[in-house]
Amino acid sequence: MKVLVDRFSRRIDYLRLAVTDRCNLRCIYCMPPEGVPHLDHAEILTYEEILRFLRVALRAGIGKVRLTGGEPLVRRDVEELVRGIASLRPRLDISLTTNGTLLAKKAESLAAAGLKRVNVSIDSLHPETYRRLTRGGDLATALEGVEAALEAGLDPVKINVVTLKHLNDEVEGFLDLVYRLPVHVRFIEYMSPCGAVDASYFVSNRVIRARLLRHGAMEEAPSPLGAGPARYYRLPGARGMVGFISPVSSHFCPECNRLRLTAEGRMKPCLFSTEEVDVRGILRGGKDDRETEEEIYRAILTALDKKPYDHGKLESFTKTNMSRIGG
């Protein structure tokens, strides 16, 4: 297998693949209250187009694929996409990020199709706070999704918590979760360009960690499978771990190993980059397979070359909706 290396000598082997721009929730840090205009179905890559792109990406050096959205489980027959991706390479690391509200019905079939692990976004364990943050979501359905993922054998199961000052900073409740279930709870610093609330809601993970330490010691631990930017800690007697992802207070950009493909087929070298490389146009260009695959490979290399060293000051980037780029 080839190895993708960017101009800063980082090995790039991880693709975040948005399969839809649609979501059944409207989380306040992801989109405005009225939602965002949906892309036309014709603008979204088909499953066949996604698999055609991935055949080239895997040969180029991608070794991990994460399905995102929007909410990926709102797309019809997403299990068939997972099955198709799994058929491209034995034991391929396929993961998914979801809000969990549809996961209870799909976890078993997703695991059978080849999904290995899952991240579930749950920003509060208080039902009313969760409802406010998601603008109408039901916490119970998300927690049912977590239980279903564990029963289906998806491993690890990670819980993502975006912390917002004065809105959901009652983080101590998540300690009970890691004692009760073998899940890994990660607290994620809010990045203000991503949503409809401003930077005044930012709370540093140093503050969150200090608060958790009041409830007992935490010992730094190796990252579970699917290691990324989180720093993990074990709690004595807990079945799971807690982790901290700190993109604002402690940039991890120098270790970034990922590229992104949006639902409409544009490669993004960085979450906040305005640089994009059109893949959909290549896939629908009408050329034969060999020429198309060569152009896709060149597009991947172009995106790689545009990958910045870091995201600099977040305020310098255009405000964007996470639902459109897969988080």
N, C-alpha and C positions, 0 to 999 in steps of 0.2 A: 504494500500500500504506500502511496505517496504521502509526503508530509507537507502540510501547508505552514509556511513560516512567513510572518509579516516583516516589514522593514525595521522593526524593533526587536527582531529575533524571538518573538513569541510564537510558540506552536499553537496554531488555531485548529481545533478539532471538534468544536461544539457548534451545532446549528440550532437556533431557536426558530421554529417554524410556526407562524400564525396561520391557522386554517380557516379563520373567520374573523370579521370585525364586529360581529354581533355578540350581545351578552344579555342574559336574563336578569342582571342586576345593574345598578347605576351607582357604584361606589363613589363616594365624594372625592376621593383622590385620583379617580380614573377618568371621570367624565362629568360634564355639567348636568344640572337637574333634568333638563329637557332631553338628555342623551345627545348622540351625535348622528348626523346623516349616515344612513347605511349605504354601503357600496352596492351597486347593482350586481345581481348574481353573475352576469356575464363578465364582470371585472375580477371576480374571484378565481383563483387557479382551481381547476378541476383536480380530482384525485389523480387522474392519469398524468396530468401535467406535473403535479408535485412529485410523483414517483419517477417521472422522466428526469426531472431536475436532480432528484436524490441519487439516482444511479451514477450521475457524473460527480456529484458532491462526495459520495462515499469513496469513489475511486481517487478523487483528488486529495483526500486526507481527513474528511469528516468522520468521526467515530462515535459521536453522541448526537442524538436528535431529540429535542424537546418540543412537543406540540403545545401551542398556546393559542390565544385568541386576541381580543374578545374572550368568550367562553367557548373552548373547543368542543364541549359536549353538546352545544346547541346545534352543531352541524350534523346533518343526517348521516347515519351509517358511518360515524367516525371510526368504529371498530374495524370496518373494512379497510380504511386507510392504514390503521395500525398493522393489520394483517399483511397488507401489501408492502409496507416498509420493512416488517420483520422478514419477509421473504427475500429481501435484497441481500441480506448478509446474516449468517447464523450468529446468534447471541449478540446481536446489535443492541446497544444501550438505548432503549426508547423510553422516554419519560413524558409526563404530561403535567401541566399546571392548570388547576381548575378551582372554581369557587365551591365545589363539592355538592351543590344543591341537586345535581342530576346524577351524582356518582353512585348512589345506592343502587340505582337500577342498571348501571353499566359496568361497575367494577369487575364483576366476574367475567363478563364477555370481553372486556378490554384486556384482562390478564390472559385469558385464553387466546386472544389474538396476538399477543406478544409484548404487551406493555409490561415494563419492568418495575417502575416506581412512579410515585405521584406526589406532587406538592398541592396542598389545599390551602386556599386563602381564607382565614378566619380571623378577623381583626378584633373581635371581642367575644367573651363567653357570657356576656349579659344579653339576653334576648332583645331587650329594648334598644340598647346601644348598638347591637349588631343591625337591628332593623333601621336605625337612623343612618348608620354609616353606609349601608348598602341600598338605602332608599326603598325599603320594603322586603328585604330578604328574611328568611326564616332560619334562625340558628339551628333548630332541631334537624332540619333536612341536611345541613352541611355536616353536622356531627354524625348523622346516620351514614353519610358518604364516607367519612373517615373510618367508621367501624366496618363498612362494607369493603373498603380498600384493604384493611388489615385481614379480614376474613378471606379475601380473594388471594392473599399471599403477595401483594405488592409490597416491595421492600427496597429502600426505606419509605415510610410515609412521613412527609414533612409538613408542618403547619406554618404558613407564612403570616406574620402579624406586622402590618404597617402601623407604627405607633404615631399618634397625633396628640399633641399636648391639649389637655382639658377635654378631649373627646373620648379616647379609649386607653388612657394611660393607667388603667387598673390592671396592670399586667400580672400581678401576683397570682391571679386565678389560674394562669397557665401552668404554674408549678404543679398544681393538683393534677393537671392533665398528663404531664410527663411521669408522674408517679403512678398514675392509673393505667396508662396505655404506653406501648412501645413506639411512641412517636417523637419526632424531633421538632421542637418549637423554635422558630427563628424570628427574632425581632429585627425589623427592617426600618432603617431611618427613612423618613419621608423626604422625597426630592420634589421641591415645589414646582419645577417646570412640568410635572406630570399631571396635575389635576386642577380642580376648581377651588382649592383652598390655598392660602398663601403661606409664605415661609414662617410666619409667626407660630404655626402649628408644629414646627420642627422640634423634636426632642432627641438629644444625643443618646446613643446606646450606652455611653458611659454612665448616664443618669439611670437608665433602665437596669444596667448590670448592678450598680450600687444598691438600688432598691431591692433587687432579688437577693443580694448577698446578706441582707438583713434577716433573711429567712433560712440561712444555712450556707455552709461552704459549697463552693463550686470548684471542681478540678478540671483544668483544661484537658481536652480529649481530642484524639484524631477525628477527622471528618468521616462521616459514614459514606457509603457508596454514592457516587455522584458529587464528589467534592467540588465545591465552588468557593465563593468569597466568604462564606460564613466561618466564624471562629466558634468552636463548640466547647461545651462544658458539661461534665457529669455531675449529678447530684447524688449523694449517698443514698442508696436504696431505690433510686428512680429507675423505671423501665426504659425511659427515653432520655433525651438530652435537650439542653437549650443551646441556641446559637445566636450570633449577632452578625448582621450584615450592615456594614457602616459605609455606604457610598459617599456620604457627605463629610463626616468627621475623620474618616480614615480611608482615603481613596484606594481602591484595589485595582484601578485601571491597569497599572503596569503588569499585572498577572492575568489580564483578560484573555480568554481563549475562544471567544465566540464571534460568530456572524449571525445576522438575522435575515429572514425572508418574510416579508409582509404578506398578508392574505391576497393582495392584488399582484404579487409577484415582483416586488422590488427588494433588492438586497441592501441592507443597511449595515455599514461596518461598525457602527456604534449606536447605542440606544438613543442618544441625543443628536446624532449627526444629521445635518441636512443633506449630506451626500447620499445618493441612492444609485443603484445600478439596475436597469430594467432587465428582468429575466422573462417576464410574460411576453414581451415583444419577440424575443428569440424563440420561445416555445410555440408561438403562433405565427411564425414567419414563413411557414410553408416549405422550408428547406428539408433535405433528406436527413436521416438520422445522424449520419456521420458529421455533416456540417453543423447541424443543430447542437450536437454534443460538444463539438470544438468551440462553438460560440459560447455555450454555457460555461465551459471550463475557463475561457478567457474572461467572462463576466465575473466569475468567482475570483480570479486573480486580480481583476480591476478593483473589486470590493476590498480585497485583502490589502492592496496598495493604498487605498483611501483610509484605512483604519488608523485613527489618531492614537497618539501615545496615551492621552487621557482626555476626559471630558472637560478639563479646565474648570472655569467658574460656571456653575450651573446657570447663573443669571444671564449668561451670554448666549444661551441656546433659546430657540423659539419654543414657546409653550406648546405642548402637544398633549394629545389624549392617549393614554397607555393602551386603550382598547384597540387602537388602530395599528399598533406596532408590536404587540406581544410581550411587553414588559421586560 
